[in-house]
Structure formats: structure tokens, C-alpha cells
Amino acid sequence: MTTPATPFRRIARSGPTADGRTIKPEWLREMAETYSLETSTAQLWPEHRRDDTMGHVRALQVQETDEGAVELYASFVANRIGQYDNEAGQKRYASVEVWPNFAKSGKVYLGGVGLTDNPASLGTQSLQFSTRACEASDAIETTELNKQPDSPGFFSRLRESFTAARPETTRESTDMTDEQLQALGAAAAAGVAEAIAPLAEAFNALSEKITTAPNTTDEADALTPEAFAALQQQLQTLTEQFAALTAEQSGTDAGEHTGAAIVGFGDVL
């Protein structure tokens, strides 16, 4: 079975990004120099979320502009999920995940690519995953690109069961009304709030216990220094978890590229 690879498309450009950060030219050069399917295959992720993959990066190359900027180009192999979203006009731009000091090599590696509608890098080109768009590129064997067995996850199989019989849609037909967006946002907020509630209760109870512990006069209730230190550590852990859930509830868009801490790479651009 052969899978068509896309022609090379520009996915990053050195210099300032849309949100005020800077892409260093050496990052892009080192990504193209070090990238290898046999070393570590960069997967395509929906908005950088570690959900079912949407394909992978076949190869990288760089070009230098007349103005001295370095541009990174990639060729992709998209799976059925990536092709469906792309043909629906969604997630047609790439956002690179920078992996610094890869395998202690001192060089940058491409850790993955987020498919998004809001890339931080300037000059990114729209991606086309349809068979027609890939005709200019050689067909390549799937088994040669990815040695892992083809075992789609549950959500992938569930999605395919719905999309197989779904008629072709356009970007306009998939847009949501303001009322639908508000309802979706309210439902998401309610779900996160429900998840936060038990953590908040535990946080408050532990905080009160630590606050009152040093002042207790009952020997039976008094805490040893070791127990008090353990409670402080638990409080610190709960504080960090609560802050993380609160930040998630605020609903930062993945297009704002704050997912570096989530995916474990140095930066998301």
C-alpha cells in the first residue's frame, strides 16, 4: 500500500513571530540537518494535543531568502484524519515544536508539528493533503516511513465510523453560531469546574490544617516537624495542580502556542 507524500511547503521562517517571540535561523538549519525518520518521526498533532495523530513529517529542508531569512520546508504524509480535516478547510497550517539539545546532542530537533489555523511563525504556507495535491510528489511506502504497526486508537476508529458516511463539507458549513459557541463554552467550563471542585476542597482543608497546626495546644493533635513538613509539601503540590487546572479553565487557545509545557518541548512556534 502506498501513501502519497505532499510537496515541500514552508512551515516556519526565522525572525519575529506573530506573538512577539523570535525564531532563530540556526534552529531551522539544525532541524533540517538532524531530522531522520529512523531517529525520531515527528507526528502531526491537532493543535499540539496528544490525541490521535494526523500523519507525520516525511522530510525537511531549508532555504535562505534574499533578505537573509532562513525558511523551513516540510513534506508530509497525512492519514485519513488529517486528510478529512484538511479537505474540510480546517487546520491547514503548521506550527513547529522545537526540541532543544535533542538526545544530548546540543542541537535542535523537530519534536512534532501542530496542525492549526493560527500559526505563530510568519510566512507559513497552507497545506494540501488531498491526493490531487500530492500527485507531483513520489508515492512512498507507508511501511518504510513508519515501522510501527498500524493500530488506530479507539477515538480514531470511532471518528472514522462517522466520517466514512459523512458527505463532503466546506469550511462555511462547519462554522458554529454564536449560540452554539456559547453553549459549548459553558459546557466545557462546567466540566472543568466539576473537576476542580474536589481539588479545591482538599486544598482549603489542608491549608487550614497547616495554618492552625503550629498553634495547637492538644498534645494528641500536635504535629511532629516531619509530619508538618509533609503537609507543607502536599499543600505545595495541591497549589500547583489547582493553578494548572485554573489556567486550563481559562481556555487559552492552542493557537496562542502556550502548549510547550504540555508537550514537553522547548517551544511551540
N, C-alpha and C positions, 0 to 999 in steps of 0.2 A: 504494500500500500504506500503510495506516495503522497506527500503533503506539499503544496506549493509554498515557497518562501517569497516574502514580499521584496520588491526592490528596496534599495537603501533609502531611508528617509531621515531627515535631520531631527534629532531628538534633544539636542542641547547646544548652547552657544556660550563660549566664555564671556565673562564680563558681568555687569549688573543684572540681577533678576527683577522680575516684576514687583517682588515684595522687598526689594532693597538689599538683598544679600549679593554675594559675589561668587561666580563660578570661575575657578582658577583654570587657566589653559592646561597646566600640567595634569590636572585631574582627568581631563578628557583624553589627553595623549596616553596617559598610563592605562586608562580603561581599555582603549583600543589595542594597546600593546599587550596587556596581560590577559584579555578575555579569551577563554577557551571553553568549549562545550565539555571537554573531558575533565577540566579542572573544577568548574562550578557553573552550572547553567543558570542564567538569570531568567526567572519566570516573570510572566506578565500578571499583575495583580490588579483587581478592580479598586481603584482609588487607594492603592497600597495596603488594602486589607488582606490579611492572610486567609482568604476564602478559597473557593475552588479556582485554580489557576486558569488563565485565559489564553495561555500559549507560552512561548519562550523566545528569547533572543538568539538568532542563529549566528550573527557575526556583527562586528563593529569596525568602523574605520573613521578616520578624521581627515578634515580638510581645513586649510587656512585661507581666510578671506583676504581680499586686497587691503582691508583695513587692519589686518593683523590679528583678527579674532580666530579662535580655534572652534570648529564645529564638529560635533559628534554625530555620526550617521549609524543607523542600525537596520539590519534586515531581520524580520520576524517570521515566526511560524505560529499562526493563531489556531486554536482549537475551535470547536463548534460554539462554545460560549462566547469567545472573543469575536468570532465572525458574526454571530447573531446581534450582539450589542453594536458592533461597528456598522452593520448594514442598517440598523435602526437609527443611526446617526448619533450614537452615544459613545463616550469615552474614546474619542478619536485622536487624543494627543498623549504623548509620552512624558512621564516625569521620572527622572533617573534617581536611583538610590545609590548614594556614594558609600563605598565600603573602604575606609582608610586602613592602611597598614594590613592589607589582606594577608592572612597566614604568616604574619610577622615578616612580610617581605619588604615593608617600608614603602610599598606602592599602593595606589588606589585601584580598586576593582569594582566592576558593576555588580552590585548585590542583587538588583532586581529592577523592574520597571513598573511604575504605576500607570495604568490607563485612566485618563482623567479628561475632564472638559476644561480644566483650569491649570495648565502647567505654569510653573514659576519661571522657567527659562524662556527667554525671548527667542523668537525665530523658529520655534518648533513647527514642523510640517504635519498636516493632517494625515492620519494613517488610513490605508485602504486594505482590508483583509479579504475582499471578495476574490473569487477565483479569477475573474476577468482582470483585476488589477495586478495579479501575480503572474500573468502569462509571460511577462518579459523576463522573469527570473526562472532559473533552472528548477525543476522538481527535485526534491531531495527525499531520501528515505527517512521516515519517522524513526525507525529503529536505530539509525545511525546517529540521529541527533540526540536522542534521549534513551538511555539504556534501561530506564526504569520501566516496569511493566505497566501497560495501560489499564489502570484500575480507577475509574472515575469515582469520586466520593458520592455520598448519599444526595447532597444538595445538587450536584451536577446531574445525577440521574433523574432526580425529581424535576429539575428545570427542563431537561431535555424532553421529558414526557409531556410537558406543557407546550414547549416551543415547537415540537415536531408537527403539531396540528395547527399551530398559530399562523394566521395569514401575515403576509409581509406588511409591515407598518412603516410609517415615516416618522421623522422626529416630531413633527407637529402633532401627530395623533397620539403620541405618548406623553405630551405635556400635561401637567396636572393643574387643575383650577386652584384659585386661592383657597377656596373652602376645603378642597381635598388636602392641600399642603398644611393648612391649619390643623385639620383633624389628625393627619399623620404626625405632625409635631407634638400635638397634645398626647397622643397615644405613646409616642416614644418617651416623652417627659414623664408620663405616669409610670411607665415600666421601669425607668431608671430610678425614679423616686421610690418605688416599691423595693428595689434592690438596695437602695441606700438606707432605708429606714432601720433595719436590724443593726447595720453597722453604726449608725448614728446613736442608737440606744446603747450599744456596747461602749462606744466612745464616751458618752456622757457618764455612764455608770463608773467606768474605770477612772475617768478624770476626777469625779467626785471622791472616789475612794483614795486616790493618790493625794488629793488636796487635803483631806481630813486625816489621813493616816499619821502624819508626824505629831498631831495634836491629841491623839487618843490617850486616855489615862487607864484604860482597862488592859491589864497585862494579857488577858486571854485574846484580846483583839489586836494587840500591838504587833507590828510587822518587824521582822528582822531586817537588817540592812540589805541582805541578799534578796529577800522577798520584795522589799521596796524597790530595789534596782530592777528586778524582773518586771514589776508592774510598770515602771517608767518606760522600759523597753517595749512592753506591749502597747502602752499609750502612744509611743512614737510610731510604731507600726500601724496602729489604727488611724493615727493622724495622717500618715502618708496615703493609706488606702482611701480614706474619706476624701482627701484632697483630689486624688486621681478620679474617683467617681464623680465628684462635683464638677471637675473640669470636663468629664465626658458628658455630663448632663447639660453643660452649657452649649454643647453641639457645635464645636469647631469643625468647619467644613474641611474635608480631606483636601480640597483644592487649595487651602491655605498652607498645606505642606507642613503640618506640625506632627507628622507621623514618624519622625526619625526615632523617637524613643520607643515607639510601639514595634517597629520592625527591626530595631537593633542595629541600624547602620549609622554612619556618621551624619548624613544629611539627606534630605529629600528635596530634589530640585526639579 
